[in-house]
Amino acid sequence: MCSKSNGLAFAFLFIGMVPAAAMPADCSKGAVPAGPVKGEAEGTAFVPTQAKLLDAGSMSQDDVSFTTYRLYLEKPEGDMDSATADVTFLVAKGKTPDGRTFRQVPGEISAQPMAAEGLPEIQGWSFDDDATGGHVTSVFTEKSSLQLHFAKRAGGKIAGTIYLCSPGDKPYWIGGSFTAEIKE
């Protein structure tokens, strides 16, 4: 017979979710959860079915130019609603994210891996869920961490892995593998 606590443990294993209490303190290092990308935001499961990588323009700082990329992981939720995780990052102009890993570590901007002096390679991330009204963003926490890795592109697509953790009052995590359609 299964006890109540064993039943809860089984339920978390079955749906593949990590309870907020078990969230690593730093997801910018270590293993990424195995399997297709999934997560949880404020207690609601997030299992995206679409991924896009967009060239979102360019920017310059101190005569150094960058391409701004945005990764969108989306779960449609009806006619007009969706739940979307969005990560914005920088790559030196003329280069691609192929074969690279981008990180956001817990802490202030000065602790972040930099694209250039004073300019973090991860510019930010957010999660929005139209159906629940949920919104979580990197702007409001210095505790969040992220690793985002890309393989080499092939046939207009690029595979990758992501592990993002944001503990706190509105815990959020997402982790696993994805294949994104490239939109340039």
C-alpha positions as CSV (number, residue, x, y, z in Angstrom):
1,M,0.0,0.0,0.0
2,C,1.2,3.5,-0.8
3,S,1.4,6.1,1.9
4,K,0.2,9.6,1.3
5,S,3.8,11.0,1.2
6,N,5.0,8.2,-1.1
7,G,2.0,8.9,-3.4
8,L,3.0,12.6,-3.6
9,A,6.6,11.6,-4.4
10,F,5.3,9.3,-7.1
11,A,3.1,12.0,-8.5
12,F,6.1,14.4,-8.9
13,L,8.2,11.7,-10.5
14,F,5.3,10.8,-12.9
15,I,4.8,14.2,-14.2
16,G,8.5,15.1,-14.1
17,M,8.1,18.3,-12.1
18,V,10.6,19.5,-9.6
19,P,8.9,20.9,-6.5
20,A,10.1,24.4,-5.6
21,A,11.8,23.1,-2.4
22,A,14.0,20.8,-4.5
23,M,15.0,23.6,-6.9
24,P,18.8,23.9,-7.1
25,A,20.3,27.1,-5.8
26,D,22.2,27.6,-9.1
27,C,21.0,26.2,-12.4
28,S,23.7,27.9,-14.4
29,K,26.0,24.9,-13.7
30,G,25.4,21.2,-13.5
31,A,23.2,18.8,-15.3
32,V,20.2,19.9,-17.3
33,P,17.0,17.8,-16.6
34,A,16.8,15.0,-19.2
35,G,14.0,14.9,-21.7
36,P,11.9,17.5,-23.5
37,V,11.7,21.0,-22.0
38,K,9.1,21.4,-19.2
39,G,8.7,23.4,-16.1
40,E,6.5,25.0,-13.5
41,A,5.5,28.6,-12.8
42,E,3.8,29.5,-9.6
43,G,2.5,25.9,-9.2
44,T,1.2,25.6,-12.8
45,A,2.8,23.1,-15.2
46,F,4.5,24.5,-18.3
47,V,5.1,22.1,-21.2
48,P,5.9,24.1,-24.3
49,T,5.1,22.6,-27.7
50,Q,6.7,25.3,-29.9
51,A,10.2,26.8,-29.9
52,K,11.6,29.8,-32.0
53,L,14.9,31.5,-32.1
54,L,14.7,35.0,-33.5
55,D,17.3,37.5,-34.6
56,A,15.9,40.5,-32.7
57,G,18.2,43.2,-34.1
58,S,21.5,44.6,-33.1
59,M,23.1,46.9,-30.5
60,S,26.5,48.4,-29.9
61,Q,28.6,49.4,-26.9
62,D,32.0,51.0,-27.0
63,D,32.5,50.2,-30.7
64,V,31.6,46.5,-30.2
65,S,28.5,45.3,-32.0
66,F,26.2,42.5,-31.0
67,T,23.2,40.6,-32.5
68,T,20.4,40.3,-30.0
69,Y,18.7,36.9,-30.1
70,R,15.4,35.9,-28.4
71,L,14.5,32.3,-27.7
72,Y,10.7,31.7,-27.3
73,L,9.3,28.5,-25.8
74,E,5.6,28.5,-26.1
75,K,2.5,26.5,-25.1
76,P,-0.6,27.6,-26.9
77,E,-3.7,27.7,-24.6
78,G,-6.7,28.3,-26.8
79,D,-7.7,30.8,-29.4
80,M,-5.5,33.7,-28.4
81,D,-3.9,32.6,-25.1
82,S,-0.5,31.1,-24.6
83,A,2.2,30.6,-22.0
84,T,5.6,31.7,-23.1
85,A,9.1,31.6,-21.8
86,D,11.4,34.2,-23.4
87,V,15.2,34.5,-23.0
88,T,17.1,37.4,-24.6
89,F,20.9,37.1,-25.1
90,L,23.8,38.7,-27.0
91,V,26.2,37.3,-29.6
92,A,29.1,39.2,-31.1
93,K,28.1,40.6,-34.5
94,G,28.9,38.2,-37.3
95,K,28.9,35.1,-35.0
96,T,26.0,32.7,-34.2
97,P,24.9,31.1,-30.9
98,D,25.7,27.7,-32.5
99,G,27.8,25.5,-30.1
100,R,27.7,28.1,-27.3
101,T,26.5,28.1,-23.7
102,F,25.1,31.3,-22.2
103,R,24.7,31.7,-18.4
104,Q,23.1,33.9,-15.8
105,V,24.4,33.3,-12.3
106,P,22.7,34.2,-9.0
107,G,23.7,37.7,-8.0
108,E,24.1,41.3,-9.2
109,I,24.9,42.4,-12.7
110,S,28.6,42.6,-11.9
111,A,28.7,38.8,-11.2
112,Q,27.3,37.9,-14.6
113,P,29.2,36.5,-17.6
114,M,29.7,39.5,-19.9
115,A,29.4,40.0,-23.6
116,A,31.4,43.2,-23.1
117,E,32.4,45.3,-20.1
118,G,29.2,46.0,-18.1
119,L,27.0,44.2,-20.6
120,P,25.7,40.7,-19.5
121,E,25.4,38.1,-22.2
122,I,22.0,37.2,-20.9
123,Q,20.0,40.4,-21.2
124,G,16.9,39.0,-19.4
125,W,14.2,36.4,-19.4
126,S,10.5,36.3,-18.7
127,F,7.5,34.0,-18.4
128,D,4.0,35.0,-19.2
129,D,0.8,32.9,-19.0
130,D,-2.2,34.5,-20.5
131,A,-4.6,32.0,-19.0
132,T,-3.6,32.5,-15.4
133,G,-2.2,36.0,-15.6
134,G,1.1,34.8,-14.3
135,H,4.2,36.8,-14.9
136,V,7.8,36.2,-13.7
137,T,10.8,38.1,-14.9
138,S,14.6,38.3,-14.3
139,V,14.1,42.0,-13.5
140,F,12.8,41.3,-10.0
141,T,15.2,38.8,-8.7
142,E,19.0,38.4,-8.2
143,K,18.4,34.8,-7.1
144,S,17.6,33.4,-10.5
145,S,20.1,31.4,-12.6
146,L,20.1,30.0,-16.1
147,Q,22.1,28.0,-18.6
148,L,21.2,27.9,-22.2
149,H,23.2,25.8,-24.7
150,F,22.8,25.5,-28.4
151,A,24.1,22.7,-30.8
152,K,24.9,23.4,-34.4
153,R,22.0,24.5,-36.6
154,A,20.7,22.2,-39.4
155,G,17.9,22.7,-41.9
156,G,16.6,25.9,-40.4
157,K,16.5,24.6,-36.9
158,I,18.7,24.5,-33.9
159,A,18.7,22.1,-31.0
160,G,19.5,23.1,-27.4
161,T,19.0,22.7,-23.7
162,I,17.9,25.1,-21.1
163,Y,17.8,25.1,-17.3
164,L,16.3,28.2,-15.6
165,C,15.5,28.4,-11.9
166,S,14.0,31.3,-10.1
167,P,13.2,30.6,-6.4
168,G,11.3,32.9,-4.2
169,D,7.7,34.0,-3.6
170,K,6.8,33.2,-7.2
171,P,9.0,30.2,-8.0
172,Y,9.6,29.3,-11.6
173,W,11.8,26.7,-13.3
174,I,12.1,25.3,-16.8
175,G,14.5,22.6,-17.9
176,G,15.2,20.1,-20.7
177,S,15.9,19.9,-24.4
178,F,14.2,21.7,-27.4
179,T,14.5,22.2,-31.1
180,A,13.8,25.7,-32.2
181,E,12.8,27.0,-35.6
182,I,15.3,29.8,-36.6
183,K,13.6,33.0,-37.7
184,E,16.1,35.6,-39.1
